[in-house]
């Protein structure tokens, strides 16, 4: 949130797939999806020449830069300490049978 309580979407272009029984949607919870979403959005696993800390720094810096392009003064270190919420779309909530 900005200092004026404006919420900002940081990532809306990520996704993943999963497999399971035909009635998987009936057994999937909002909490499971939110937990997976936090994992999926990053930071990524380090490559050969990078550490987990390097990847985390790059992840938070890219999110801070995304906010700066929206006119929000943001620093990676501060951003990493803020609460981050996962918001499910109405379409996904309907698929789960939840309002």
Helices and strands as residue ranges (DSSP letters): H 24-27, H 30-40, H 52-69, H 76-80, H 90-96
